[in-house]
């Protein structure tokens, strides 16, 4: 697995948090059987990004699940 690099700016953190939220949604939809295929989702990394973002006061935007 490639090394992870944390975002450095607030804008990068916002993008990372939004995308982590989106990929967790994709993973959930796949688990429910509504979609098949696509890349594997690193759930632990997504959760780590969401926690680190929250520690910085950055949470997913309400429309984050619509990004992509």
N, C-alpha and C positions, 0 to 999 in steps of 0.2 A: 504494500500500500504506500502511496506517495505521502511524504510528510505534509502535515497541515500547516497552514499559515493563517494566523488570526488577522482579521481586518485591523487597520490602524486609525482610520478617520471615522467620525460619526456617520458620514454618508456610506462608507464601506460597511460599517456595522449594521446600519439600517437595511442595506441590500442583503447582507448575509442573514440577518434575522428573518426578513421577509421570505427569502428563498428557503431557509430551513423550515419555516411554517408550511410553505407550499409543498416541499418534498415530503414532509410528514403526512400531509393530506393525500398526496399521491400514494404513499405507502399504505395508508388506511383504506383507500379506495381499492387498491389491489388486494388487500387482505379480505375485503368484503366480496371479492370476486367480480367487481364491476368493470375492471380493466385487467388485461393480461400483458405481460411483456414489459419492455422498457428496462432502463438501468436499475441496478440494485440501489436501494436507499440506505445510506449509513445513518440509521436512526440514532445511534449513540452520539454521533458527531452533530446531527441536527439538534438534539436535546442540549448538548454542550454549548452550541452557539446560542440557543435561546436563553439558557441560564446566564451565560457571560454577557449577552446583550442586556438582559434584565438587570444585572448588577450595575450596568452603565446607564440604566434608565431608558433603554431602547427596547421597545416591544414591537411585535408585528403590526403593520398598518392594517386597518380593517379590510382593505382590498388585497392583502398579501396573497391570499389563496387564488386570486385571479391572475397573478403575474405568471410569467413564464415564457 
